[in-house]
């Protein structure tokens, strides 16, 4: 196997694992070596803080390299032209997300217990060793992976190819588009190919060719062929003139933008599990069968829901839906995402109902002189459980959608857009919380004096509007 043909996903995945391993090593050392302990010397606190932040940033950098590339490389192992492997590829994304949540469950339970009862150095050291083992297994399997050739003429970075189209279109903005799209740069007509009159260069250029579309016509200006005074074609660089297939790659990414935008609100809703739902839980009765349940620990119900729904979806729902719809995967990707959006809105409505009940109980208890009765925290569990089901539909459907709809050579960029939606949703949630808290007073330090239920209803209403927008755009989108 030619090592020059290693795909970008594998290379970036390797670099991501290495950065993540280095970050975990620094975190382990910051908790182990006396030099990094804040009490060892007057300057140690600064050194400790620097080491911790350096480790955290390396972990974040490594995660950004691993998550998009590992899913893309895994999906590349299946032949989309083989109907049997196409169905198996759909299952791959399910079990890939299942494995991620297994790791999240171990991290939220076993690793947290070790950090609290054994020590932070051991708590960081175990993930570091597991990461090193994972890197070794990844490298050891390099001879068994399926590698896809990069299309001829593709530069190393998909972002560079996208930037070239934008820059070329802007530079050619004053030029007139030809009425015949065959006059655009390197658009090979089918008749020419069928006659066998193509040159070797044209045959290579036809590799992974994308048919011209009339949408986003401004971008076609990046492929305009200029002529000199003698009527001959001018030679231009890639920042002045792009191939039609390269322009169509950017168009394919733009067509996914409505789905991407819809997912921002979905992940803003799931972000409530690490923000407002925890605040709500702190104002509830945390005693369950004589034990005190930390509000943040209820997120394990979300993980448990994912671990339950993935096998149910793959083993029961998909075969049943396949018989009803005729789809090889049971549901289309957009149907699956839409179901997740609907479930997230339902979870927000349930949270609003629980909060309204909690507020009524708190108001009644305030009027009584006897003990204050509070709503039990386990009433939050169904909300987390529904959120887990929503993730199985929307999050996994998102990974599959962005991978399949991305151009060849940009699969890891497509899955990176999916991860960017998660980050964007969390930032959107922070903005919404700040805006609502300052403008309405619904979210206060003492939740009994506020109206967190109104905020949950607000999120539910946004979820319904988002679902309607998604359905509208999906009916118009041509995949």
ZAMARGU-4260 file (C-alpha; in steps of 0.2 Angstrom, whole numbers, plus 5000, padded with zeros to 4 digits):
<rodrens>
0) 5000/5000/5000 | 5007/5017/4995 | 5008/5028/5011 | 5006/5044/5000 | 4988/5039/4998
5) 4984/5039/5017 | 4968/5049/5018 | 4966/5065/5027 | 4954/5058/5039 | 4967/5045/5045
10) 4981/5057/5046 | 4971/5070/5056 | 4964/5057/5067 | 4982/5051/5071 | 4987/5069/5075
15) 4971/5071/5085 | 4975/5056/5096 | 4993/5061/5098 | 4987/5079/5104 | 4974/5071/5116
20) 4987/5059/5123 | 4999/5073/5126 | 4985/5084/5134 | 4981/5069/5146 | 4999/5067/5150
25) 5001/5085/5155 | 4985/5084/5165 | 4992/5069/5174 | 5009/5077/5178 | 5000/5093/5184
30) 4991/5082/5197 | 5006/5071/5201 | 5023/5080/5202 | 5026/5091/5217 | 5033/5105/5206
35) 5015/5108/5199 | 5007/5108/5216 | 5000/5125/5221 | 5007/5123/5239 | 5025/5118/5235
40) 5032/5136/5231 | 5025/5154/5229 | 5027/5152/5210 | 5019/5135/5209 | 5001/5141/5208
45) 5006/5149/5191 | 5015/5134/5185 | 5000/5123/5190 | 4988/5134/5181 | 4998/5135/5165
50) 5000/5116/5165 | 4981/5113/5168 | 4976/5125/5154 | 4989/5118/5142 | 4983/5101/5145
55) 4964/5106/5143 | 4968/5115/5127 | 4978/5100/5120 | 4963/5089/5125 | 4951/5100/5116
60) 4962/5101/5101 | 4964/5082/5100 | 4946/5079/5102 | 4943/5091/5087 | 4954/5080/5077
65) 4948/5063/5083 | 4929/5065/5082 | 4926/5071/5064 | 4940/5060/5057 | 4936/5044/5066
70) 4918/5043/5061 | 4923/5048/5043 | 4937/5035/5042 | 4926/5021/5050 | 4912/5025/5037
75) 4925/5024/5023 | 4928/5006/5027 | 4911/5002/5019 | 4908/5001/5000 | 4893/5012/4996
80) 4891/5004/4979 | 4887/4987/4988 | 4869/4986/4995 | 4874/4975/5009 | 4888/4986/5015
85) 4877/5001/5013 | 4865/4995/5026 | 4880/4990/5037 | 4887/5007/5036 | 4870/5014/5043
90) 4873/5002/5058 | 4891/5008/5060 | 4885/5026/5064 | 4873/5019/5077 | 4886/5008/5086
95) 4900/5022/5084 | 4888/5033/5095 | 4885/5018/5106 | 4904/5016/5109 | 4905/5035/5113
100) 4892/5034/5126 | 4900/5019/5134 | 4915/5029/5137 | 4905/5044/5143 | 4896/5032/5156
105) 4913/5025/5162 | 4920/5043/5163 | 4905/5049/5173 | 4905/5035/5185 | 4921/5025/5187
110) 4933/5038/5183 | 4924/5051/5194 | 4924/5039/5209 | 4943/5036/5207 | 4947/5054/5206
115) 4937/5057/5222 | 4942/5042/5232 | 4960/5037/5225 | 4967/5053/5218 | 4967/5065/5203
120) 4984/5058/5197 | 4976/5041/5195 | 4960/5048/5188 | 4970/5057/5174 | 4982/5043/5172
125) 4970/5029/5168 | 4962/5039/5153 | 4980/5043/5147 | 4985/5025/5147 | 4968/5020/5138
130) 4972/5034/5125 | 4989/5027/5122 | 4982/5010/5120 | 4970/5016/5108 | 4983/5025/5098
135) 4993/5009/5097 | 4978/4999/5091 | 4974/5012/5078 | 4992/5012/5071 | 4993/4993/5072
140) 4978/4992/5060 | 4985/5003/5047 | 4987/4989/5035 | 4969/4983/5036 | 4960/4999/5033
145) 4952/5003/5016 | 4960/5019/5009 | 4952/5030/4997 | 4962/5039/4984 | 4962/5058/4984
150) 4954/5064/4968 | 4967/5070/4956 | 4970/5089/4957 | 4963/5090/4974 | 4974/5101/4986
155) 4977/5094/5003 | 4965/5105/5013 | 4946/5105/5009 | 4945/5122/5016 | 4958/5128/5003
160) 4947/5122/4989 | 4932/5131/4997 | 4941/5147/4999 | 4948/5146/4981 | 4930/5145/4974
165) 4924/5160/4985 | 4940/5171/4980 | 4938/5166/4961 | 4920/5170/4961 | 4923/5187/4969
170) 4937/5191/4957 | 4926/5187/4942 | 4911/5195/4949 | 4911/5208/4934 | 4911/5194/4921
175) 4896/5188/4912 | 4891/5170/4914 | 4889/5160/4898 | 4872/5154/4893 | 4879/5137/4890
180) 4887/5129/4906 | 4898/5118/4895 | 4908/5134/4892 | 4913/5134/4910 | 4930/5127/4915
185) 4933/5109/4913 | 4915/5104/4911 | 4916/5088/4901 | 4901/5084/4891 | 4894/5066/4892
190) 4894/5065/4873 | 4913/5068/4873 | 4916/5054/4885 | 4905/5042/4876 | 4914/5044/4860
195) 4931/5039/4868 | 4939/5055/4863 | 4945/5061/4880 | 4963/5063/4884 | 4972/5056/4899
200) 4971/5073/4908 | 4952/5074/4904 | 4950/5056/4911 | 4959/5061/4927 | 4949/5077/4928
205) 4933/5067/4926 | 4937/5057/4942 | 4924/5061/4955 | 4915/5073/4943 | 4900/5082/4949
210) 4886/5087/4937 | 4883/5106/4935 | 4868/5113/4944 | 4859/5130/4942 | 4858/5134/4961
215) 4870/5147/4968 | 4874/5154/4951 | 4885/5167/4957 | 4898/5154/4962 | 4898/5148/4944
220) 4908/5164/4940 | 4923/5155/4948 | 4923/5143/4933 | 4922/5156/4919 | 4935/5154/4905
225) 4942/5171/4900 | 4948/5173/4882 | 4962/5185/4875 | 4961/5196/4860 | 4965/5181/4849
230) 4951/5171/4855 | 4962/5159/4865 | 4959/5153/4882 | 4969/5162/4896 | 4978/5152/4908
235) 4973/5156/4926 | 4978/5149/4943 | 4967/5140/4955 | 4963/5157/4964 | 4956/5164/4948
240) 4948/5149/4939 | 4941/5134/4947 | 4934/5118/4939 | 4915/5116/4939 | 4916/5100/4950
245) 4926/5111/4963 | 4912/5124/4962 | 4899/5111/4965 | 4908/5104/4980 | 4905/5121/4989
250) 4886/5121/4983 | 4884/5104/4991 | 4890/5111/5007 | 4879/5126/5006 | 4864/5115/5003
255) 4867/5107/5020 | 4866/5124/5029 | 4847/5123/5033 | 4850/5106/5042 | 4865/5113/5051
260) 4856/5128/5057 | 4841/5117/5063 | 4853/5107/5073 | 4860/5122/5082 | 4843/5124/5092
265) 4843/5105/5095 | 4860/5106/5103 | 4854/5121/5113 | 4840/5111/5120 | 4852/5096/5124
270) 4863/5109/5133 | 4850/5111/5146 | 4855/5095/5154 | 4872/5103/5159 | 4864/5120/5164
275) 4846/5123/5168 | 4841/5105/5172 | 4855/5104/5185 | 4849/5121/5193 | 4831/5114/5193
280) 4837/5098/5201 | 4846/5108/5215 | 4829/5116/5220 | 4821/5098/5221 | 4821/5085/5234
285) 4837/5075/5230 | 4834/5061/5243 | 4830/5044/5234 | 4827/5029/5245 | 4838/5037/5259
290) 4852/5042/5247 | 4856/5059/5242 | 4857/5060/5223 | 4868/5074/5215 | 4858/5084/5202
295) 4872/5082/5189 | 4872/5063/5191 | 4855/5062/5182 | 4864/5064/5166 | 4867/5046/5167
300) 4849/5043/5162 | 4853/5052/5146 | 4868/5040/5143 | 4857/5025/5148 | 4844/5030/5136
305) 4856/5031/5122 | 4863/5014/5127 | 4845/5007/5127 | 4839/5015/5111 | 4853/5011/5100
310) 4851/4992/5100 | 4832/4995/5099 | 4833/5006/5084 | 4845/4995/5075 | 4837/4978/5079
315) 4818/4983/5080 | 4814/5000/5072 | 4825/4999/5057 | 4818/4982/5051 | 4800/4987/5054
320) 4802/5004/5046 | 4811/4995/5031 | 4795/4985/5028 | 4784/5000/5029 | 4794/5013/5019
325) 4805/5002/5008 | 4820/5012/5013 | 4836/5001/5015 | 4840/5011/5031 | 4822/5011/5037
330) 4821/5030/5039 | 4829/5043/5028 | 4842/5053/5036 | 4831/5069/5037 | 4816/5059/5044
335) 4828/5053/5058 | 4834/5070/5062 | 4816/5077/5061 | 4811/5064/5074 | 4825/5069/5085
340) 4820/5088/5084 | 4802/5083/5089 | 4808/5073/5104 | 4819/5087/5110 | 4804/5099/5110
345) 4794/5086/5119 | 4807/5085/5133 | 4807/5104/5135 | 4788/5104/5137 | 4790/5090/5150
350) 4803/5100/5159 | 4792/5115/5159 | 4777/5105/5166 | 4789/5098/5180 | 4795/5116/5184
355) 4777/5123/5185 | 4773/5109/5197 | 4788/5112/5208 | 4784/5131/5209 | 4766/5127/5214
360) 4773/5115/5228 | 4785/5128/5233 | 4772/5142/5234 | 4760/5130/5244 | 4774/5126/5256
365) 4779/5144/5259 | 4761/5147/5265 | 4762/5133/5277 | 4771/5133/5294 | 4775/5115/5294
370) 4790/5106/5284 | 4793/5112/5266 | 4788/5098/5254 | 4797/5098/5237 | 4795/5088/5221
375) 4807/5073/5220 | 4822/5074/5208 | 4818/5058/5200 | 4804/5067/5191 | 4818/5074/5180
380) 4823/5056/5174 | 4810/5055/5160 | 4816/5072/5153 | 4834/5065/5152 | 4827/5048/5145
385) 4818/5057/5131 | 4833/5068/5127 | 4843/5052/5125 | 4831/5045/5113 | 4832/5062/5104
390) 4851/5060/5102 | 4849/5043/5095 | 4838/5050/5081 | 4845/5067/5078 | 4864/5066/5083
395) 4867/5049/5074 | 4856/5055/5059 | 4867/5071/5059 | 4883/5061/5057 | 4876/5050/5044
400) 4868/5064/5034 | 4884/5076/5034 | 4895/5061/5029 | 4884/5055/5015 | 4880/5073/5008
405) 4898/5079/5008 | 4908/5078/4992 | 4921/5065/4990 | 4937/5071/4998 | 4927/5082/5010
410) 4919/5068/5021 | 4929/5073/5036 | 4925/5091/5033 | 4906/5086/5033 | 4908/5077/5050
415) 4917/5092/5057 | 4902/5102/5052 | 4892/5091/5063 | 4904/5093/5078 | 4903/5112/5074
420) 4884/5111/5076 | 4886/5104/5094 | 4898/5118/5099 | 4887/5131/5091 | 4872/5124/5100
425) 4881/5126/5117 | 4886/5144/5113 | 4868/5148/5107 | 4862/5141/5124 | 4874/5152/5133
430) 4868/5167/5123 | 4849/5163/5126 | 4851/5160/5145 | 4860/5177/5146 | 4847/5186/5136
435) 4832/5178/5144 | 4839/5181/5162 | 4843/5199/5159 | 4827/5203/5149 | 4813/5194/5158
440) 4819/5189/5175 | 4813/5171/5173 | 4830/5164/5178 | 4835/5170/5196 | 4847/5164/5209
445) 4832/5158/5219 | 4822/5148/5207 | 4807/5149/5218 | 4806/5168/5214 | 4808/5166/5195
450) 4799/5157/5181 | 4811/5144/5174 | 4795/5135/5167 | 4793/5150/5155 | 4810/5147/5149
455) 4807/5129/5146 | 4791/5133/5137 | 4801/5146/5127 | 4813/5132/5122 | 4799/5120/5117
460) 4791/5134/5106 | 4808/5137/5098 | 4809/5118/5095 | 4792/5117/5087 | 4796/5132/5076
465) 4813/5124/5072 | 4805/5108/5067 | 4793/5116/5055 | 4807/5126/5047 | 4817/5109/5045
470) 4802/5100/5037 | 4799/5115/5025 | 4818/5115/5020 | 4819/5096/5019 | 4804/5096/5006
475) 4814/5108/4995 | 4831/5100/4997 | 4837/5089/4984 | 4850/5077/4990
</rodrens>
